[in-house]
């Protein structure tokens, strides 16, 4: 029997969520800088022409300046190990983001000071809310012209139905920016003397905003404005309540500039002080506590070709309980087989190192060749089966057409790989030879084409499909068989062999739902 782990080290496993261009990737870089994972600001851009962050490693990411896949970075700071999961900001990759959010205990929501709450921010927040993921808010780019802090706080409160507590305050914004005031510490972080005005470690300590020491470094106008706004903020908003934050009802708000490194140290401190340690994870029979002795975890992401030269394939596992050690064997309940994990890895995006051990909250990579898929459980206790990693019905369906028909085998391999990753879904019609891919957004199709060419040397294009809607069908076996036989031309199977009904439009889907009470048409499928 496994022994109960003792002395479990402190972990913070969190995601960064935002609308595109809010500064998420820049904040990721600066968190790594402050956490000691990198040594120079801008180092993440050093390799390759205009290379962006370590978390953006695909060719299409570098070309377009976007994140299209989640990545994991581990760093230590102040005795705490942080597992940072960087998620795609673009809504076309919301499925990848959703699965990533199943693997975290908290999140940092990045908001552009000039734009406030944007559509993708709201969508990602709602995903966090359904999972009771507590959120710390970082209002970014206060060194540029933006909206008034009170207006931003009120929008967060109104749009997201959250209590807000400002933990810091900008001393001016844009052209009048003179620093960040920290309410808890009573100090101002000041711009440095460097060319770009970035923070260089100069902190002015004070005993509150009325302290005359502030007048030594702040202009009279800025100090008067700070005292007026800080007083109003303290009176208008509640004090920080840790229980309300952990319940997802309250968000502490930090103002800063990721680019200029303002507010980043305070954000790391907040994650260390307030963000939860690993929490119990849901299973088919209750939940698994992180202090449970048996090692257990679930696969929330599979990524192929992070190192194309080696055609590697890595499954990302969130460790939920027990003390994992390199080389141990874990049961895969979906297959009933045991897997020996000889080369588990920790990530700094493309950089990786062997993990001799891991604890609840850690994310480890398991090299494999298609044996592990999104939603799989690995455990010492065969009775555990984690839940909550669904597949969603695609919003766009396209036929796949090969430029070279002799590469059918390579195409099948490529599509199967990317379906296992959760990048796309593949449907095989009962009648007809053209496979159908299903995605959430158009950008996913561009990524598919790019990866087919770069990673698999397959030239293909997509053309319109006769269907626009797909739904998994279920019910009594005889009822499903009768429906399938009657509608053969509109039936396909997914990569698990599950039957899927393909409809021309929402009206046709509704028509068949009304005519077939014994059949369930579902837009969400969760692996058993």
VENVEN-V177224 format. One record per residue. RES is the residue in one letter. SS is DSSP state (h for helix, s for strand, l for the rest). D_FIRST is the distance of its C-alpha to the first C-alpha in Angstrom with 2 decimals. Layout:
res=RES ss=SS d_first=D_FIRST
res=RES ss=SS d_first=D_FIRST
This chain:
res=X ss=l d_first=0.00
res=X ss=l d_first=3.80
res=X ss=l d_first=6.36
res=X ss=l d_first=9.39
res=X ss=l d_first=12.16
res=X ss=l d_first=15.20
res=X ss=l d_first=18.76
res=X ss=l d_first=18.52
res=X ss=l d_first=21.91
res=X ss=l d_first=24.60
res=X ss=s d_first=25.17
res=X ss=s d_first=28.07
res=X ss=s d_first=27.88
res=X ss=s d_first=31.32
res=X ss=s d_first=33.88
res=X ss=s d_first=37.61
res=X ss=s d_first=39.73
res=X ss=s d_first=43.49
res=X ss=l d_first=46.54
res=X ss=l d_first=47.70
res=X ss=l d_first=49.69
res=X ss=l d_first=48.57
res=X ss=l d_first=47.31
res=X ss=h d_first=43.59
res=X ss=h d_first=43.40
res=X ss=h d_first=45.52
res=X ss=h d_first=43.31
res=X ss=h d_first=40.25
res=X ss=h d_first=42.11
res=X ss=h d_first=43.05
res=X ss=h d_first=39.57
res=X ss=h d_first=38.44
res=X ss=h d_first=41.49
res=X ss=h d_first=40.87
res=X ss=l d_first=37.17
res=X ss=l d_first=38.18
res=X ss=l d_first=36.80
res=X ss=l d_first=40.41
res=X ss=l d_first=43.27
res=X ss=l d_first=46.43
res=X ss=l d_first=47.37
res=X ss=l d_first=48.38
res=X ss=h d_first=46.24
res=X ss=h d_first=44.43
res=X ss=h d_first=47.78
res=X ss=l d_first=48.56
res=X ss=l d_first=47.58
res=X ss=l d_first=49.78
res=X ss=l d_first=52.77
res=X ss=l d_first=52.13
res=X ss=l d_first=48.39
res=X ss=l d_first=46.83
res=X ss=l d_first=43.40
res=X ss=l d_first=40.41
res=X ss=l d_first=38.86
res=X ss=l d_first=41.79
res=X ss=l d_first=41.47
res=X ss=l d_first=42.84
res=X ss=h d_first=46.48
res=X ss=h d_first=47.49
res=X ss=h d_first=45.88
res=X ss=h d_first=47.96
res=X ss=h d_first=51.08
res=X ss=h d_first=50.97
res=X ss=l d_first=49.38
res=X ss=l d_first=46.71
res=X ss=l d_first=42.94
res=X ss=l d_first=41.98
res=X ss=l d_first=38.24
res=X ss=l d_first=35.43
res=X ss=s d_first=34.14
res=X ss=s d_first=31.56
res=X ss=s d_first=32.31
res=X ss=s d_first=30.18
res=X ss=s d_first=31.90
res=X ss=s d_first=31.49
res=X ss=s d_first=33.99
res=X ss=l d_first=34.16
res=X ss=l d_first=30.57
res=X ss=s d_first=29.25
res=X ss=s d_first=27.95
res=X ss=s d_first=29.78
res=X ss=s d_first=28.86
res=X ss=s d_first=32.21
res=X ss=s d_first=32.57
res=X ss=s d_first=36.22
res=X ss=l d_first=37.34
res=X ss=l d_first=40.52
res=X ss=l d_first=43.25
res=X ss=l d_first=45.27
res=X ss=h d_first=44.97
res=X ss=h d_first=44.96
res=X ss=h d_first=41.38
res=X ss=h d_first=40.13
res=X ss=h d_first=37.43
res=X ss=h d_first=35.76
res=X ss=h d_first=36.15
res=X ss=h d_first=34.73
res=X ss=h d_first=31.51
res=X ss=h d_first=31.28
res=X ss=h d_first=31.68
res=X ss=l d_first=28.59
res=X ss=l d_first=26.60
res=X ss=l d_first=28.20
res=X ss=l d_first=28.11
res=X ss=s d_first=31.83
res=X ss=s d_first=35.01
res=X ss=s d_first=38.23
res=X ss=s d_first=41.28
res=X ss=s d_first=44.17
res=X ss=s d_first=47.67
res=X ss=s d_first=50.96
res=X ss=l d_first=53.33
res=X ss=l d_first=56.24
res=X ss=l d_first=54.68
res=X ss=s d_first=52.35
res=X ss=l d_first=50.04
res=X ss=l d_first=50.30
res=X ss=h d_first=49.24
res=X ss=h d_first=46.04
res=X ss=h d_first=44.99
res=X ss=h d_first=45.42
res=X ss=h d_first=43.43
res=X ss=h d_first=40.46
res=X ss=h d_first=40.62
res=X ss=h d_first=40.50
res=X ss=h d_first=37.30
res=X ss=h d_first=35.81
res=X ss=h d_first=37.17
res=X ss=h d_first=35.58
res=X ss=l d_first=32.14
res=X ss=l d_first=33.07
res=X ss=l d_first=32.80
res=X ss=s d_first=34.65
res=X ss=s d_first=37.48
res=X ss=s d_first=39.37
res=X ss=s d_first=42.83
res=X ss=s d_first=44.60
res=X ss=s d_first=48.31
res=X ss=s d_first=49.27
res=X ss=l d_first=52.63
res=X ss=l d_first=54.38
res=X ss=l d_first=56.46
res=X ss=l d_first=58.22
res=X ss=l d_first=60.42
res=X ss=l d_first=58.38
res=X ss=l d_first=58.39
res=X ss=l d_first=58.68
res=X ss=h d_first=55.42
res=X ss=h d_first=56.20
res=X ss=h d_first=56.80
res=X ss=h d_first=53.47
res=X ss=h d_first=51.58
res=X ss=h d_first=53.43
res=X ss=h d_first=52.65
res=X ss=h d_first=48.91
res=X ss=h d_first=49.09
res=X ss=h d_first=51.28
res=X ss=h d_first=49.90
res=X ss=h d_first=46.21
res=X ss=l d_first=46.60
res=X ss=l d_first=44.80
res=X ss=s d_first=45.72
res=X ss=s d_first=46.51
res=X ss=s d_first=46.51
res=X ss=s d_first=48.29
res=X ss=l d_first=46.53
res=X ss=s d_first=49.15
res=X ss=s d_first=52.68
res=X ss=s d_first=54.79
res=X ss=s d_first=57.94
res=X ss=l d_first=60.15
res=X ss=l d_first=59.23
res=X ss=h d_first=60.57
res=X ss=h d_first=63.71
res=X ss=h d_first=63.47
res=X ss=l d_first=59.82
res=X ss=l d_first=59.52
res=X ss=s d_first=55.84
res=X ss=s d_first=52.91
res=X ss=s d_first=52.86
res=X ss=s d_first=49.49
res=X ss=l d_first=49.76
res=X ss=l d_first=46.87
res=X ss=l d_first=48.05
res=X ss=l d_first=51.76
res=X ss=s d_first=52.37
res=X ss=s d_first=53.83
res=X ss=s d_first=52.49
res=X ss=s d_first=55.65
res=X ss=s d_first=56.65
res=X ss=l d_first=57.09
res=X ss=l d_first=60.22
res=X ss=l d_first=58.92
res=X ss=l d_first=60.76
res=X ss=l d_first=58.50
res=X ss=l d_first=57.96
res=X ss=l d_first=54.19
res=X ss=s d_first=52.43
res=X ss=s d_first=52.59
res=X ss=s d_first=50.92
res=X ss=s d_first=53.93
res=X ss=s d_first=52.90
res=X ss=s d_first=55.46
res=X ss=s d_first=54.06
res=X ss=l d_first=55.84
res=X ss=l d_first=55.71
res=X ss=l d_first=55.76
res=X ss=l d_first=58.19
res=X ss=l d_first=61.21
res=X ss=l d_first=60.70
res=X ss=h d_first=63.84
res=X ss=h d_first=61.74
res=X ss=h d_first=61.01
res=X ss=h d_first=64.74
res=X ss=h d_first=64.65
res=X ss=l d_first=62.79
res=X ss=l d_first=63.13
res=X ss=l d_first=66.38
res=X ss=h d_first=68.18
res=X ss=h d_first=67.72
res=X ss=h d_first=64.00
res=X ss=h d_first=63.42
res=X ss=h d_first=65.46
res=X ss=h d_first=63.63
res=X ss=h d_first=60.20
res=X ss=h d_first=61.16
res=X ss=h d_first=62.46
res=X ss=h d_first=59.49
res=X ss=h d_first=56.81
res=X ss=h d_first=58.48
res=X ss=h d_first=58.55
res=X ss=h d_first=54.92
res=X ss=h d_first=53.75
res=X ss=h d_first=55.86
res=X ss=h d_first=55.06
res=X ss=l d_first=51.28
res=X ss=l d_first=48.61
res=X ss=l d_first=46.52
res=X ss=l d_first=43.05
res=X ss=l d_first=40.53
res=X ss=h d_first=36.89
res=X ss=h d_first=35.68
res=X ss=h d_first=38.26
res=X ss=h d_first=37.25
res=X ss=h d_first=33.52
res=X ss=l d_first=34.61
res=X ss=l d_first=36.69
res=X ss=l d_first=40.00
res=X ss=s d_first=41.33
res=X ss=s d_first=41.62
res=X ss=s d_first=42.62
res=X ss=s d_first=45.27
res=X ss=s d_first=45.96
res=X ss=s d_first=49.14
res=X ss=l d_first=49.41
res=X ss=s d_first=50.26
res=X ss=l d_first=47.51
res=X ss=l d_first=50.22
res=X ss=l d_first=51.77
res=X ss=l d_first=48.41
res=X ss=s d_first=49.30
res=X ss=l d_first=46.58
res=X ss=h d_first=43.69
res=X ss=h d_first=42.63
res=X ss=h d_first=42.83
res=X ss=h d_first=40.68
res=X ss=h d_first=37.90
res=X ss=h d_first=38.17
res=X ss=h d_first=37.98
res=X ss=h d_first=34.81
res=X ss=h d_first=33.27
res=X ss=h d_first=34.64
res=X ss=l d_first=34.46
res=X ss=l d_first=32.17
res=X ss=l d_first=28.78
res=X ss=l d_first=25.48
res=X ss=l d_first=22.93
res=X ss=l d_first=23.08
res=X ss=l d_first=20.98
res=X ss=s d_first=21.43
res=X ss=s d_first=22.66
res=X ss=s d_first=20.95
res=X ss=l d_first=22.38
res=X ss=l d_first=20.71
res=X ss=s d_first=21.26
res=X ss=s d_first=19.86
res=X ss=s d_first=16.83
res=X ss=l d_first=17.02
res=X ss=l d_first=16.83
res=X ss=l d_first=14.77
res=X ss=l d_first=11.92
res=X ss=l d_first=8.66
res=X ss=l d_first=8.22
res=X ss=l d_first=11.05
res=X ss=s d_first=13.95
res=X ss=s d_first=17.68
res=X ss=s d_first=20.89
res=X ss=s d_first=23.87
res=X ss=s d_first=27.01
res=X ss=s d_first=29.34
res=X ss=s d_first=30.14
res=X ss=s d_first=32.91
res=X ss=s d_first=34.82
res=X ss=l d_first=37.19
res=X ss=l d_first=36.47
res=X ss=l d_first=37.64
res=X ss=h d_first=40.17
res=X ss=h d_first=40.94
res=X ss=h d_first=37.51
res=X ss=l d_first=37.20
res=X ss=l d_first=33.72
res=X ss=s d_first=31.52
res=X ss=s d_first=28.91
res=X ss=s d_first=26.54
res=X ss=s d_first=25.94
res=X ss=s d_first=22.51
res=X ss=s d_first=22.05
res=X ss=s d_first=18.63
res=X ss=s d_first=17.69
res=X ss=s d_first=14.38
res=X ss=l d_first=11.80
res=X ss=l d_first=12.94
res=X ss=s d_first=14.08
res=X ss=s d_first=15.02
res=X ss=l d_first=17.73
res=X ss=l d_first=17.05
res=X ss=l d_first=13.59
res=X ss=s d_first=13.53
res=X ss=s d_first=13.49
res=X ss=s d_first=14.46
res=X ss=s d_first=17.98
res=X ss=l d_first=18.28
res=X ss=l d_first=22.08
res=X ss=l d_first=22.25
res=X ss=l d_first=19.14
res=X ss=s d_first=18.83
res=X ss=s d_first=16.43
res=X ss=s d_first=18.06
res=X ss=s d_first=17.66
res=X ss=l d_first=18.82
res=X ss=l d_first=20.86
res=X ss=l d_first=23.52
res=X ss=l d_first=22.53
res=X ss=s d_first=25.56
res=X ss=s d_first=26.82
res=X ss=s d_first=30.27
res=X ss=s d_first=33.65
res=X ss=l d_first=35.08
res=X ss=l d_first=36.36
res=X ss=s d_first=35.09
res=X ss=s d_first=31.49
res=X ss=s d_first=29.24
res=X ss=s d_first=25.93
res=X ss=l d_first=22.97
res=X ss=l d_first=20.67
res=X ss=s d_first=18.40
res=X ss=s d_first=18.68
res=X ss=l d_first=17.87
res=X ss=l d_first=18.44
res=X ss=l d_first=22.11
res=X ss=l d_first=22.49
res=X ss=s d_first=24.09
res=X ss=s d_first=23.27
res=X ss=s d_first=25.26
res=X ss=s d_first=23.85
res=X ss=s d_first=26.66
res=X ss=l d_first=26.88
res=X ss=l d_first=29.71
res=X ss=l d_first=29.65
res=X ss=l d_first=26.17
res=X ss=l d_first=25.15
res=X ss=l d_first=27.35
res=X ss=l d_first=27.91
res=X ss=l d_first=25.77
res=X ss=l d_first=22.85
res=X ss=s d_first=19.27
res=X ss=s d_first=16.58
res=X ss=s d_first=12.95
res=X ss=l d_first=9.35
res=X ss=l d_first=9.89
res=X ss=l d_first=12.93
res=X ss=l d_first=14.40
res=X ss=l d_first=15.43
res=X ss=l d_first=19.02
res=X ss=s d_first=20.92
res=X ss=l d_first=24.61
res=X ss=l d_first=27.83
res=X ss=l d_first=28.89
res=X ss=s d_first=32.03
res=X ss=s d_first=34.84
res=X ss=s d_first=38.31
res=X ss=l d_first=41.47
res=X ss=l d_first=43.61
res=X ss=l d_first=46.92
res=X ss=s d_first=48.69
res=X ss=s d_first=48.84
res=X ss=s d_first=50.53
res=X ss=s d_first=51.34
res=X ss=s d_first=50.41
res=X ss=s d_first=53.35
res=X ss=s d_first=53.08
res=X ss=l d_first=55.91
res=X ss=l d_first=55.19
res=X ss=h d_first=54.20
res=X ss=h d_first=52.98
res=X ss=h d_first=49.96
res=X ss=h d_first=48.43
res=X ss=h d_first=45.34
res=X ss=h d_first=44.80
res=X ss=h d_first=45.33
res=X ss=h d_first=42.78
res=X ss=h d_first=40.20
res=X ss=h d_first=41.10
res=X ss=h d_first=41.01
res=X ss=h d_first=37.70
res=X ss=h d_first=36.23
res=X ss=h d_first=37.64
res=X ss=h d_first=36.65
res=X ss=h d_first=33.01
res=X ss=h d_first=33.49
res=X ss=l d_first=34.95
res=X ss=l d_first=38.27
res=X ss=l d_first=40.14
res=X ss=s d_first=39.87
res=X ss=s d_first=41.45
res=X ss=s d_first=43.11
res=X ss=s d_first=44.58
res=X ss=s d_first=47.64
res=X ss=l d_first=48.13
res=X ss=l d_first=51.75
res=X ss=l d_first=52.78
res=X ss=l d_first=51.44
res=X ss=l d_first=51.04
res=X ss=l d_first=47.56
res=X ss=s d_first=47.20
res=X ss=s d_first=45.25
res=X ss=s d_first=44.43
res=X ss=s d_first=44.13
res=X ss=l d_first=44.46
res=X ss=l d_first=47.33
res=X ss=h d_first=49.99
res=X ss=h d_first=48.52
res=X ss=h d_first=45.49
res=X ss=h d_first=47.97
res=X ss=h d_first=49.43
res=X ss=h d_first=46.01
res=X ss=h d_first=45.36
res=X ss=h d_first=48.70
res=X ss=h d_first=48.17
res=X ss=h d_first=44.75
res=X ss=h d_first=46.05
res=X ss=h d_first=48.85
res=X ss=h d_first=47.09
res=X ss=h d_first=43.74
res=X ss=h d_first=44.60
res=X ss=l d_first=48.38
res=X ss=l d_first=49.13
res=X ss=l d_first=52.23
res=X ss=s d_first=52.06
res=X ss=s d_first=53.55
res=X ss=s d_first=52.90
res=X ss=s d_first=55.47
res=X ss=s d_first=55.76
res=X ss=l d_first=53.80
res=X ss=l d_first=55.52
res=X ss=l d_first=52.72
res=X ss=l d_first=51.81
res=X ss=s d_first=49.00
res=X ss=s d_first=45.80
res=X ss=s d_first=43.64
res=X ss=s d_first=40.69
res=X ss=s d_first=41.68
res=X ss=s d_first=39.67
res=X ss=l d_first=40.43
res=X ss=l d_first=40.71
res=X ss=h d_first=40.64
res=X ss=h d_first=44.27
res=X ss=h d_first=45.47
res=X ss=h d_first=43.84
res=X ss=h d_first=45.27
res=X ss=h d_first=48.70
res=X ss=h d_first=48.69
res=X ss=h d_first=47.61
res=X ss=h d_first=50.32
res=X ss=h d_first=52.92
res=X ss=l d_first=52.18
res=X ss=h d_first=51.27
res=X ss=h d_first=53.18
res=X ss=h d_first=51.07
res=X ss=s d_first=47.63
res=X ss=s d_first=45.19
res=X ss=s d_first=41.52
res=X ss=l d_first=39.05
res=X ss=l d_first=36.78
res=X ss=l d_first=34.26
res=X ss=l d_first=37.13
res=X ss=l d_first=37.39
res=X ss=s d_first=41.03
res=X ss=s d_first=42.93
res=X ss=s d_first=46.40
res=X ss=s d_first=48.75
res=X ss=s d_first=51.58
res=X ss=l d_first=54.73
res=X ss=l d_first=54.53
res=X ss=h d_first=53.24
res=X ss=h d_first=56.11
res=X ss=h d_first=55.25
res=X ss=h d_first=51.60
res=X ss=h d_first=52.76
res=X ss=h d_first=55.18
res=X ss=h d_first=52.56
res=X ss=h d_first=50.18
res=X ss=h d_first=53.06
res=X ss=h d_first=53.89
res=X ss=l d_first=50.39
res=X ss=l d_first=48.79
res=X ss=l d_first=46.17
res=X ss=l d_first=44.82
res=X ss=s d_first=42.71
res=X ss=s d_first=43.62
res=X ss=s d_first=40.92
res=X ss=l d_first=41.06
res=X ss=s d_first=37.29
res=X ss=s d_first=34.64
res=X ss=s d_first=30.93
res=X ss=l d_first=28.57
res=X ss=l d_first=26.48
